[in-house]
Amino acid sequence: MEPGASPRSVTPGRQRWDVRLVVGRPRTAELLASALRHIPGITEAQASSVTGGVLVRHDARLRATDIGRIIRRAVARVAEETASTGRTARPAPPADRGLAVRPVLAVGGGVAAGTALLKGPALSRQLVAAGGVAVATAVVLRKAWRRTADAAQAAAGPGSERHPLLEIAGPHRRRLYRAAALSVACQAAEMALGTFLGWTGLVLIKGEAAPLALLGLTTASAQLWGLAGLVAAACAAVAGLSYASNLQWRRLGQDIEHDWRGRTYRHVQHLDLGQLEGERTSRVAGTLTNDVGQLGAFFAGPANDVLQLGTSLALLVPAFLLLAPQIAWIAFLPIPVIAWLSLRHQDKAAADYAATGEHRARLGSQVINSLEAGATVKSFCTEGYEAERVDELSEAVQESSRQTDRSTIHHAETIRACTTASMAGTLLIGGRSVLNGTLRFEVFSPLIGLPQMLLMRMSRLGGIADQYQRTLASYDRIQRLRELPVEADGGDGTLDPAEVRGEIVLDGVTFAYPGRPATLENLSLTIPAGRVTALVGATGSGKTTIARLLMRFQDAESGRVLLDGQDVRDLRRHDLRHAIGFVAQDPFLFDGSVADNIRYGSFDASDEAVVQASAMAEAHPFIAALPDGYDTLIGERGAALSGGQRQRIALARAILKDSPVVILDEATSAVDNETEAAIQRTLQSFAADRTMVVIAHRLSTVRHADRIYVMDKGGVVAEQGTHDELLAQHGLYASLWQLQAGELAA
């Protein structure tokens, strides 16, 4: 297999990679993690054989590119080692893990041998066979446990002592225990019902059932009436307990899904903006919908099946060993076989579902991108090209899904064949024992039907393992998302918007986006309080970066950003952002009405205030002309509006917020000159006693500003002054003004 490794997210001190080599190979995953942990500078390494994810934490002073090369070399080295040995090597396990199975094997063999001696030589062969089945089951289940434990530990994360399923259940464990108790009781009632039905056949064939005679029912008629009552009571109990248990499991699944979606979404909302921008929107949305839904789906169904299967085994195995040891081995022979088959299927399913999930993520991302780029696609007449791209990705999803389905169906049918063969074998061998007189018919009759329920449930084992793998993979992706760092709230400094004057000072600020040259380098400038200050200059000169630093979307690497003499890093983020109104060049509008978008963030604002803010933003005339006015639905991202209309609604939203500091980042770039001039006139009264920072390329937007900073590449202030002062300097600003004035004249 090509060891392909690609980075998923890279942040200072932490990297996440996708490594196909370890998918479905827990030993290879452990070997890779061990190799990475021994590299100087790497403080932690984890590899998941379920999802193929590799997490590496390292010294933040090391360059991300160097760590990337180290990871690729480690993956290549592990791939060579596993290829040369023909198997996935694994570090020697601790001594206690190697010895852990010995008591299990000893007990299994001891029970079989002891029972054989007690029952006599006539049964020794059958009991030894039963002991062999028990030992084989123990070995296979131990192997399965160790493999699933690797996946579970990868999903639970380092330092976690609880199984990830208990981590998922979290505060809902009381409901989990209640649902489990109901499942156990329901299964016991089903076993009782099967026993009563077996006694019915015994009465019809032999005229009596000895257990009922002990209850005083001596005639066949009395026993049949008694059995009718017992069967009716058992049916009622099964129905009631089944309803209650299924209801509890479904409610548990719904509660878990709701809880995890809420917790994860709240975490996403508080992510550092740089982290959030580095993640694919479709991937985050998929985690919040599909992966969280998988957690609830597992507890709503497969978890109940596991409890019922375990209860059946716990009740049937002792019953057969005590009452019919002659046929115990054939009745339970499919268990180790099915467990082994499920283990093999589990390994393949992990890789198959990881591949299918990746194909689906790519398809979803492509569909979203194509839909969002509708205007671009149509303008270049590339509808056919985009359809071909989606078809190609959809075919990849289809093929990987078909491969997974073939494997899953083949596994399920193989298990069904094993259970059917076992039922036939139990009937044949048990019947011969009855005819030979070594097994009483009174014992055989009620027991013969009971394993059928167990073995039919065993056919679900493949599906349970499948859902278990899906759940662990989903939980791992959720944990990855929840591990992304959230924004620190800042210092303890509070900020009352009513007391903010609005003086902004950048003192020796240096900042660079990850992997790029410095955008700002030792920049110092002052934006006076209560004045309109403009930032103009070439693209990439750091104008928008200044706004992002002030809003604390990013923090300066060195230097300080001060608001009224306080370092913004010492202020609570909520207070800081509440004191600043921000309008971006490409504002985001939510799917809702015009009024809802203007009122966003100021939810208690009156209708009159909304209209007043719209009028100041020159938005009221076009809003009033809409079919439903302020109640008009504008679609996703305001798709029903033009770019200029969206900007004016965003400007009205900032005006309604009424913050003491307002940042307009190309906020009127999409409106015509006449509308822009009208907006500037109406904003003059709004800007009174308010600090306003205007970022623009179009110099006509800022000609009336109290101070203009002309930014050059590298975040350097090339010039500063008023419009007239800068024209008199005949420098960069004057050249830009003449260029734009010439374009307008032309």
Buried (B, 14 or more C-beta within 10 A) or exposed (E): EEBEBEBBBBBBBBBBBBBBBBBBBBBBBBBBBBBBEEBEEBEEBBBBBBBBBBBBBBEEEBEBEEBBEBBBEBBEBBBEBBEEEEEBBBEEEEEEEEEBBEEBBEEBBEBBBEBBEEBEEEBBEBBBBBBBBBBBBBBBBBBBBBBBBBBBBBBBBEEBEEBBBEBBBBEBEEBBEBBBBBBBBBBBBBBBBBBBBBBBBBBBEEEBBEBBEEEEBEEBEBBBEBBEEBBEBBBEBBEBBBEBBBEBBBBBBEBBBEBBBEBBBEBBEBBBEBBBEBBBBBBBBBBBEBBBBBBBBBBBBBBBBBBBBBBBBEBBBEBBBEBBBBBBBBBBBBBBBBBBBBBEBBBBBBBBBBBBBBBBBBBBBBBBBBEBBEEEBEEEEBEEEBEEBBEEBBEBBBEBBEBBEEBBEEBBEBBBEBBBBBBEBBBEBBBEBBEEEEBEBBBBBBBBBBBBBBBBBBBBBBBBBBBBBBBBBBBBBBBBBBEBBBBEEBBEBEBEBEEBBBBBBBBEBBBBEEEEEBBBBBBEBBBBBBBBBBBBBBEBBBBBBBBBBBBBBBBBEEBBBBBBEBBBBBBBBEBBBBBBBBBBBEBEBEEBBBBBBBBBBBEEBEEEBBBBBBBBBBBBEBBEEBEEBBEBEBEEBBEBBEBBBBBBBBBBBBBBBBBBBBBBBBBBBBBEEEBBBBBBEBBEEBBEEBBBBBBBBBBBBBBBBBBBBBBBBBBBBBBBBBBEEBBEEEBBBBEBBEEBEEEEEE
